[in-house]
């Protein structure tokens, strides 16, 4: 009997996941049971493959979902993060291992004692970020510690961008993953991190004006702004004594300064709804956030309000997304400002048929061996093939698929609700990722940290 891999959810990030497993299916005697709410959107090379079984499944249909889990040998959940828990409970009941690419939720973490008791593996956070970031960081951190080093600094940055060949707008950006997550990024509290021995906090309204620059050979300069919580990685990575711990999101230079316009206007707010939003012009939406004037135009009010010169490149960026258009109308009822902004941006920032996305990841490791201090930087760049076979789908889907086979074949056995931070999982996955064009370049640079005994902070 073939081994049944149940894949719940088959959205944009599953293209490489499915291709990889189907390529392995004949050799390893696999049957991919693909359960999705809209299976008719799957490509023919998947639906017509002899090693697939396609089923229509609404995740809220508990009897059908439970039966699909019961019949499987292992389960991959590619659902939105909030829906994993229902699948996880089914896996626990029927004794099935589970793999997801999402952050471990509080509800998922509570299942850990029961998962361990049953000897099951619930592997989470094994996509791109989280996922490849964990594995690539732990590989270097463990290597440094094994050589007698002490980690002083760890910084990590990831960006989902467009390739230089597809930089067809002034923002140098298009959506390559969930647009909503981009629009509301950084909200819900201050970004917190540790820098040179001191705890630091950046409130949301200042987040996009506190950036640092990174250079990647062959790809130019990028900027990065802080993620919301870098400190949670102290325990996960064993970095309790690190002086600097900082994680951020990468964009092309100039993006953050322009995005800050939306933040200052209030367009990224998701806490209230705008009455009669359907049919409102983009121009009227913009005017909602500006002072009243009986004489000044919307354009003039915005320039004065935010002190933007007419020849400032930011002005061109705002014009490019049709923010002052009278003809383009909002399509959502009773929408929040963030929902309307997302709609406006999706009209301009959706990948075209020939567009190629690009994933960039950059790590910095500062460490001490004896009396000497060193810094090792590493970076990874992956460029997509087209709008469907994206770099995002590749870097999210392949680690999930590889971990699934390791668990299915009994090559990884550590039980519990977990992330991929053990050599037994990260070594084979990173090795195979490198064979598939997902690899890091490492190089030493002068240590950029400080001596906490001699420098004021």
C-alpha positions in Angstrom: 0.0 0.0 0.0 1.3 3.5 -0.8 2.1 5.9 2.0 -0.7 8.5 2.1 0.4 12.1 2.5 -2.6 14.3 3.2 -2.0 17.9 2.1 -4.7 20.2 3.5 -4.8 23.4 1.5 -3.3 23.9 -1.9 -2.9 27.6 -2.4 -0.1 29.6 -4.1 2.7 28.4 -1.8 2.2 24.7 -2.6 3.4 24.6 -6.2 7.0 23.4 -5.5 5.8 21.3 -2.5 3.5 19.3 -4.8 6.1 19.1 -7.6 8.8 17.8 -5.3 6.6 15.2 -3.6 5.2 14.0 -7.0 8.7 13.7 -8.3 9.6 11.4 -5.4 6.3 9.5 -5.4 7.1 6.7 -7.8 10.4 5.9 -6.1 9.0 6.1 -2.6 5.6 4.7 -3.3 3.6 7.9 -2.2 0.0 8.9 -2.7 -0.6 12.6 -2.3 -4.2 13.2 -1.1 -4.7 16.9 -1.9 -7.7 18.3 0.0 -8.7 21.9 -0.9 -11.9 24.0 -0.9 -11.3 24.8 -4.6 -9.4 21.8 -6.1 -10.5 22.8 -9.6 -7.8 25.5 -9.5 -5.0 23.0 -9.3 -2.9 22.6 -12.5 -3.6 19.6 -14.7 -0.1 18.2 -14.2 -1.1 17.7 -10.5 -4.7 16.6 -10.9 -3.9 14.2 -13.6 -0.9 12.6 -11.9 -1.2 8.9 -11.1 0.1 9.5 -7.6 -2.5 12.1 -6.6 -6.0 11.8 -5.2 -7.9 15.1 -5.3 -10.7 15.8 -2.8 -12.9 18.8 -2.2 -12.7 19.7 1.5 -14.1 22.5 3.5 -12.1 22.6 6.7 -15.2 23.4 8.7 -16.7 20.0 7.7 -15.4 18.1 10.7 -16.5 14.6 9.8 -14.9 14.8 6.3 -11.7 16.4 7.7 -11.4 13.9 10.5 -11.8 11.0 8.1 -9.2 12.3 5.7 -6.7 12.6 8.6 -7.6 9.1 9.9 -6.8 7.5 6.6 -3.4 9.3 6.2 0.1 8.3 7.2 1.2 11.9 7.7 -0.5 15.3 7.4 0.8 18.6 5.9 -1.3 21.6 6.7 -0.9 24.6 4.3 -4.0 26.3 5.7 -4.0 29.8 7.1 -2.2 29.7 10.5 -5.4 30.1 12.5 -6.9 26.9 11.1 -4.0 24.5 11.8 -5.3 23.8 15.3 -8.4 21.8 14.1 -6.2 19.6 11.9 -3.7 19.3 14.8 -6.4 18.0 17.2 -7.4 15.5 14.6 -3.8 14.3 14.2 -3.5 14.0 17.9 -6.7 11.9 18.2 -5.7 9.5 15.3 -2.0 9.4 16.1 -0.7 11.2 12.9 2.5 13.3 12.5 1.9 16.9 11.4 4.0 19.4 9.4 3.2 23.1 9.0 5.1 26.2 7.8 3.4 28.5 10.3 4.5 30.0 13.7 3.5 27.9 16.7 0.3 29.3 18.1 -0.4 29.3 21.9 -3.1 26.7 21.2 -0.7 24.5 19.3 1.9 24.8 22.1 -0.6 23.6 24.7 -0.8 20.2 22.8 2.9 19.5 23.4 2.5 17.2 26.5 -0.1 15.1 24.7 1.9 15.0 21.5 5.0 13.9 23.4 3.0 11.3 25.3 1.9 9.7 22.0 5.4 9.9 20.5 4.2 12.2 17.7 6.0 14.9 15.8 4.2 18.2 15.2 6.9 20.1 13.1 6.0 23.8 12.7 7.9 26.8 11.4 9.6 24.9 8.6 8.9 27.2 5.6 11.0 30.3 4.7 10.6 32.7 7.6 10.0 31.0 9.9 11.9 28.0 8.7 15.0 28.4 6.6 15.9 31.3 8.9 15.8 28.9 11.9 17.8 26.1 10.2 20.5 28.3 8.6 21.0 30.3 11.8 21.2 27.3 14.1 23.7 25.6 11.8 26.1 28.5 12.1 25.4 29.1 15.8 26.0 25.4 16.7 29.2 25.4 14.6 30.5 28.5 16.4 29.7 27.1 19.8 31.3 23.7 18.9 34.5 25.6 18.1 34.5 27.3 21.5 32.9 30.5 20.4 30.5 32.7 22.3 27.8 34.5 20.3 27.8 38.3 20.9 25.6 39.4 18.1 22.9 37.9 15.9 20.9 39.8 13.3 18.6 38.3 10.7 16.7 39.8 7.9 14.3 38.4 5.2 12.4 40.0 2.3 9.9 38.8 -0.3 10.6 41.2 -3.2 10.5 41.3 -7.0 13.6 40.4 -9.1 15.6 43.3 -10.6 14.2 42.3 -14.0 10.6 42.8 -12.7 11.3 46.1 -10.9 8.7 47.9 -13.1 7.3 50.4 -10.6 8.8 53.2 -8.5 8.3 51.2 -5.3 10.5 48.3 -6.5 7.9 46.1 -4.9 4.9 43.8 -5.6 3.0 41.4 -3.4 4.7 38.0 -3.3 2.8 36.7 -0.2 -0.3 37.5 1.8 -1.0 41.3 1.1 -2.8 41.8 4.4 0.3 40.8 6.4 2.3 43.5 4.4 -0.3 46.2 5.1 -0.6 45.6 8.9 3.1 44.7 9.4 4.5 46.1 12.6 1.3 46.8 14.4 0.2 45.5 17.8 2.9 47.0 19.9 6.5 48.4 19.7 9.2 46.5 18.0 11.5 45.3 20.7 15.1 44.0 20.4 18.5 44.1 22.1 21.3 46.2 20.7 24.8 46.4 22.2 23.7 45.3 25.6 20.7 47.6 25.8 17.0 46.8 25.3 15.5 49.0 22.5 11.9 49.7 21.5 10.5 51.3 18.4 6.9 52.4 18.4 4.8 51.7 15.3 4.6 55.3 14.2 8.4 55.5 14.1 9.1 52.0 12.7 9.5 52.8 9.1 11.9 55.7 9.7 14.4 53.5 11.7 16.1 51.4 9.0 19.5 50.0 8.4 21.2 49.2 5.1 22.5 45.9 3.8 24.5 45.1 0.7 24.3 41.9 -1.3 26.9 41.4 -4.0 25.3 41.3 -7.4 21.9 42.5 -6.1 22.7 46.0 -4.7 21.5 47.7 -1.5 18.5 46.9 0.6 17.0 48.5 3.7 15.5 46.7 6.7 13.1 47.7 9.4 12.7 45.9 12.8 10.3 43.0 13.3 7.9 43.3 16.2 9.5 40.9 18.6 13.2 39.8 18.2 13.6 38.9 21.9 11.5 35.7 21.6 14.5 34.1 19.7 16.8 34.2 22.8 15.5 30.9 24.1 14.8 29.3 20.7 18.4 29.9 19.5 20.2 29.7 22.9 21.3 33.3 22.7 20.5 34.4 26.3 23.9 36.1 26.6 24.0 37.8 23.2 24.5 41.6 23.4 22.6 42.2 20.1 19.6 40.4 18.9 17.7 41.9 16.1 15.4 40.6 13.3 14.0 42.7 10.5 12.2 42.8 7.2 14.1 43.7 4.0 12.9 46.1 1.2 14.5 48.1 -1.5 15.9 51.4 -0.4 13.2 54.1 -0.3 10.3 51.8 0.3 10.0 52.4 4.0 10.1 56.2 3.8 7.3 56.1 1.3 5.3 53.5 3.3 5.6 55.8 6.3 3.2 58.2 4.5 0.4 55.6 4.9 1.3 55.1 8.5 1.2 58.8 9.3 -2.1 59.3 7.4 -3.7 56.4 9.3 -4.4 54.3 6.2 -2.9 51.1 7.8 -5.4 51.3 10.7 -7.4 48.1 11.0 -9.3 49.0 14.1 -12.5 50.7 12.7 -14.7 50.5 9.7 -15.6 53.2 7.2 -19.3 53.6 6.6 -20.5 53.5 2.9 -17.0 52.6 1.7 -18.2 50.7 -1.4 -18.3 53.1 -4.3 -16.0 55.6 -2.6 -13.3 56.9 -5.0 -9.6 56.4 -4.2 -9.4 60.2 -4.1 -12.2 60.5 -1.6 -10.6 57.8 0.6 -7.4 59.7 0.6 -9.2 62.9 1.5 -10.8 61.2 4.6 -7.4 61.6 6.4 -6.7 65.2 5.5 -7.8 68.5 7.0 -10.7 70.4 5.5 -10.0 73.2 3.1 -12.6 75.1 1.0 -9.9 76.0 -1.6 -7.0 73.5 -1.6 -7.0 70.3 -3.7 -6.5 66.9 -2.1 -3.1 66.8 -3.6 -2.1 70.1 -2.2 -3.5 69.3 1.2 -1.5 66.0 1.4 1.7 67.7 0.3 1.4 70.4 2.8 0.2 68.1 5.6 3.2 65.7 5.2 5.7 68.2 3.8 6.2 66.4 0.5 7.8 68.4 -2.3 6.3 68.0 -5.8 9.6 66.8 -7.2 10.1 64.3 -4.3 10.1 60.7 -5.6 7.6 59.8 -2.9 5.1 62.0 -4.8 5.6 59.9 -7.9 5.0 56.8 -5.9 1.7 58.0 -4.6 0.6 59.0 -8.1 1.7 55.7 -9.4 -0.8 53.7 -7.2 -3.6 56.1 -8.3 -4.2 57.4 -4.8 -5.9 60.6 -6.2 -8.0 58.9 -8.9 -11.6 59.9 -9.2 -12.7 57.0 -11.4 -11.3 54.0 -9.4 -13.8 53.0 -6.8 -13.5 50.9 -3.6 -15.2 47.6 -3.9 -15.7 46.6 -0.3 -18.5 47.4 2.1 -17.9 48.7 5.6 -14.1 48.3 5.2 -11.3 49.3 7.5 -8.7 51.8 6.2 -6.2 48.9 6.0 -8.6 46.8 3.9 -9.1 49.6 1.5 -5.4 50.4 1.3 -4.8 46.7 0.5 -7.4 46.8 -2.3 -5.7 49.9 -3.8 -2.3 48.4 -3.6 -3.3 45.0 -5.0 -4.6 46.7 -8.1 -1.0 47.9 -8.8 1.2 45.4 -7.0 0.0 42.0 -8.2 2.6 40.0 -10.1 2.2 40.0 -13.8 2.4 36.9 -16.0 6.1 37.3 -16.7 7.1 38.8 -13.3 9.6 37.0 -11.2 9.8 37.4 -7.4 12.9 37.2 -5.3 13.6 36.1 -1.8 16.5 37.6 0.1 17.8 36.5 3.5 20.7 38.0 5.4 22.3 36.8 8.7 25.0 38.5 10.8 26.9 36.5 13.5 29.3 38.3 15.9 31.2 36.0 18.2 34.2 35.7 20.4 36.8 33.0 20.7 39.3 33.6 23.5 40.2 37.3 23.4 39.4 37.8 19.7 36.1 38.9 18.2 34.9 37.9 14.7 31.9 38.5 12.5 30.5 36.1 9.9 27.8 37.3 7.5 25.8 35.0 5.2 23.1 35.7 2.7 20.8 33.8 0.3 19.0 35.0 -2.8 16.4 32.9 -4.7 14.7 34.2 -7.9 11.4 32.7 -9.0 10.6 31.4 -12.5 7.2 33.0 -13.1 4.0 34.1 -11.3 3.1 30.5 -10.3 6.5 29.0 -9.7 7.6 31.7 -7.4 10.7 31.9 -5.1 8.3 32.3 -2.2 6.6 29.0 -3.1 9.9 27.3 -3.5 11.4 28.5 -0.2 8.3 27.8 1.7 7.2 24.5 0.1 10.5 22.6 -0.4 11.5 22.6 3.4 8.0 21.4 4.2 8.2 18.6 1.7 11.7 17.5 2.7 10.9 17.5 6.4 7.7 15.5 5.7 9.7 12.7 4.0 12.3 12.6 6.7 9.6 12.1 9.3 7.6 9.7 7.2 10.6 7.5 6.6 11.5 7.5 10.3 14.8 9.4 9.8 13.7 12.1 12.3 12.0 10.8 15.5 12.1 13.6 18.1 8.6 13.9 19.5 6.8 17.1 20.4 5.4 20.4 19.1 8.6 21.9 17.8 10.6 24.0 15.3 13.5 22.8 13.2 16.5 23.7 15.4 18.1 20.3 15.8 21.0 19.1 13.6 19.0 15.9 12.8 16.5 18.0 10.9 18.3 21.0 9.7 21.4 19.3 8.3 19.7 17.0 5.8 17.1 19.7 4.8 19.7 22.4 4.3 21.9 20.0 2.3 19.0 19.1 0.0 17.9 22.7 -0.3 21.4 23.6 -1.5 21.0 20.9 -4.2 17.9 22.7 -5.3 19.5 26.2 -5.6 18.7 27.4 -2.1 22.1 28.0 -0.4 23.9 30.6 1.7 27.1 32.4 0.9 29.3 33.0 3.9 32.1 35.6 4.3 34.0 37.2 7.2 33.8 40.9 7.9 35.3 43.1 10.7 33.4 42.7 13.9 31.0 45.6 14.2 30.0 45.1 17.9 31.4 46.9 20.9 33.1 46.4 24.2 30.4 46.8 26.8 33.0 47.7 29.4 34.4 50.6 27.5 31.6 52.1 25.4 28.6 54.0 26.8 25.2 52.8 25.4 
